[in-house]
Structures are given as structure tokens and as C-alpha cells.
Amino acid sequence: MSTLESVEGQGSKLPDWPLERALRGIAVTVVLAGASACWAQGRSLGLDETALQYEADYRVVAARCGTPAFEKKFFMQSQQFVAASNGQDKTATARQESTIRSLRRNPITLIGSQSDCKVQGDELKRVMDERSRGRNAQRGRGR
């Protein structure tokens, strides 16, 4: 094939040189690699150490101050929150759940007296409401 022959491509004539074809392939590969790297940076990487500590404290307060039904409901929502923050990565979710269990503190250090339970309980209800609103908003966008 001579260099004067060309291949028609979507309305324009592009030369069909083997080196140019290889360079186009490399350029496409570089662009796709860059795009996937950008996507990976924008992806949620789970909860940071501070958020994990808050989650552990919330669970302890729910167990200490809430009814068994409230504790169970809060615990289930907390697990869903941790799982959602990790996306589809089940190993990261399991690792963060293990970290939360190890970060649990003594309830006496978190709750000074029984009167603090009212304030802490209100805080937990607020957290639950925010999370359920956020989850409902996600469902609404997904439809």
C-alpha cells in the first residue's frame, strides 16, 4: 500500500499509515487511563478515622440510652450508612465495621449522667433523620 492511498473515515479522509494508526491507539489508551484515574479519585473511599469514631460513639450511646428497638434500628441504619460510603467494596465495608467495633469506648466516658441521655438521644434522632432524608433523595434521583 502506498502512502497516497487513504481510508475513508466518517466524512474525512485519514491516511492509513501503520505508525499513525498505532499512535492513535496509544492516544486513546492514554485518554481512557487518565479518565479512569480521575474517576477513581472522585470515588468515595469510605469514612475517615474521625467519622468512624463518631459512628462507634453513636452506636454506644444508642445502646446505652435507647430502647432495644431504637438501638436495633439505629445499628441497622448505621451499618447501611457505612456500606453506602464504601460503594460496592464489601471488603472495605467489613474492614471499617471492624474498626468501628475496636473504636467503641466505655459508655461512662461518653455519657456522664442519665440526664445526658436525653440530649444524646435527640442527637441520634437528628442523625437518623438526616441519613434517611439523604437516602430518600438518592432513591429519588435514581428513578
C-alpha positions as CSV (number, residue, x, y, z in Angstrom):
1,M,0.0,0.0,0.0
2,S,1.4,3.4,-0.9
3,T,1.3,6.4,1.3
4,L,-1.0,8.1,-1.1
5,E,-3.8,5.6,-0.6
6,S,-6.2,6.6,2.2
7,V,-9.0,5.1,4.1
8,E,-12.3,6.9,4.4
9,G,-13.4,7.6,7.9
10,Q,-16.6,9.4,8.9
11,G,-16.7,12.0,6.2
12,S,-13.0,12.8,6.2
13,K,-10.0,11.0,4.6
14,L,-7.4,9.9,7.0
15,P,-4.1,8.4,5.9
16,D,-3.6,4.8,6.7
17,W,-0.1,4.7,7.9
18,P,0.8,1.9,10.4
19,L,2.7,4.3,12.7
20,E,-0.1,6.8,12.8
21,R,-2.7,4.0,13.5
22,A,-0.5,2.9,16.4
23,L,-0.2,6.4,17.7
24,R,-3.9,6.9,17.6
25,G,-4.4,3.7,19.6
26,I,-1.9,4.8,22.2
27,A,-3.6,8.2,22.4
28,V,-6.9,6.6,23.0
29,T,-5.4,4.4,25.7
30,V,-3.8,7.3,27.5
31,V,-7.1,9.3,27.5
32,L,-9.0,6.3,28.9
33,A,-6.4,5.7,31.5
34,G,-6.5,9.3,32.5
35,A,-10.3,9.3,32.7
36,S,-10.3,6.2,34.9
37,A,-7.7,7.7,37.2
38,C,-9.9,10.8,37.5
39,W,-12.9,8.7,38.2
40,A,-11.0,6.7,40.9
41,Q,-10.1,10.0,42.7
42,G,-13.6,11.2,42.7
43,R,-15.0,7.9,44.1
44,S,-15.9,7.7,47.7
45,L,-13.2,5.9,49.7
46,G,-15.3,5.3,52.8
47,L,-15.3,7.1,56.1
48,D,-12.2,8.7,57.6
49,E,-10.9,8.0,61.1
50,T,-13.0,10.8,62.7
51,A,-16.2,9.6,61.1
52,L,-15.5,6.1,62.2
53,Q,-15.0,7.3,65.8
54,Y,-18.3,9.2,65.7
55,E,-20.1,6.1,64.3
56,A,-18.6,4.0,67.2
57,D,-19.7,6.6,69.7
58,Y,-23.2,6.9,68.2
59,R,-23.6,3.1,68.5
60,V,-22.5,3.1,72.1
61,V,-24.9,5.9,73.0
62,A,-27.8,4.2,71.2
63,A,-27.1,1.0,73.2
64,R,-26.8,2.9,76.5
65,C,-29.6,5.4,76.1
66,G,-32.1,4.0,73.7
67,T,-34.7,1.3,73.9
68,P,-33.7,-2.1,72.4
69,A,-35.9,-1.3,69.3
70,F,-34.3,2.1,68.8
71,E,-30.8,0.6,69.3
72,K,-31.5,-2.1,66.6
73,K,-33.0,0.4,64.2
74,F,-30.0,2.8,64.7
75,F,-27.5,0.0,64.4
76,M,-29.0,-1.2,61.1
77,Q,-29.1,2.3,59.7
78,S,-25.5,2.8,60.8
79,Q,-24.4,-0.3,59.0
80,Q,-26.2,0.8,55.9
81,F,-24.5,4.2,56.1
82,V,-21.0,2.6,56.4
83,A,-21.8,0.3,53.5
84,A,-23.1,3.1,51.3
85,S,-20.0,5.2,52.0
86,N,-17.9,2.4,50.5
87,G,-20.0,1.8,47.4
88,Q,-19.7,-1.8,46.2
89,D,-16.5,-2.6,48.1
90,K,-17.5,-5.2,50.6
91,T,-14.0,-5.8,51.9
92,A,-13.7,-2.1,52.8
93,T,-17.0,-2.1,54.5
94,A,-16.0,-5.2,56.6
95,R,-12.7,-3.5,57.4
96,Q,-14.5,-0.3,58.5
97,E,-17.1,-2.3,60.6
98,S,-14.2,-4.0,62.4
99,T,-12.5,-0.6,63.0
100,I,-15.8,0.7,64.5
101,R,-16.0,-2.2,66.8
102,S,-12.5,-1.6,68.0
103,L,-13.1,2.1,68.5
104,R,-16.1,1.7,70.8
105,R,-15.5,3.5,74.1
106,N,-16.8,2.9,77.6
107,P,-20.4,4.4,77.9
108,I,-19.4,6.1,81.1
109,T,-16.9,8.3,79.3
110,L,-19.5,9.3,76.7
111,I,-22.5,9.8,79.0
112,G,-21.8,11.5,82.3
113,S,-25.2,11.1,83.8
114,Q,-28.6,9.8,82.9
115,S,-29.8,13.3,82.1
116,D,-27.3,13.4,79.3
117,C,-29.2,10.6,77.6
118,K,-32.0,12.9,76.6
119,V,-29.6,15.2,74.7
120,Q,-27.7,12.4,73.2
121,G,-30.9,10.6,72.2
122,D,-32.1,13.8,70.4
123,E,-28.8,14.0,68.6
124,L,-29.1,10.4,67.4
125,K,-32.6,11.0,66.2
126,R,-31.4,14.0,64.2
127,V,-28.6,11.9,62.7
128,M,-31.1,9.2,61.7
129,D,-33.4,11.8,60.2
130,E,-30.6,13.3,58.1
131,R,-29.5,9.9,56.9
132,S,-33.0,8.8,55.9
133,R,-33.6,12.1,54.1
134,G,-30.3,11.6,52.3
135,R,-31.1,8.0,51.4
136,N,-34.6,9.0,50.1
137,A,-33.1,11.8,48.0
138,Q,-30.7,9.2,46.5
139,R,-33.6,6.9,45.6
140,G,-35.5,9.8,44.0
141,R,-32.6,10.7,41.8
142,G,-32.0,7.0,40.8
143,R,-35.5,6.6,39.3
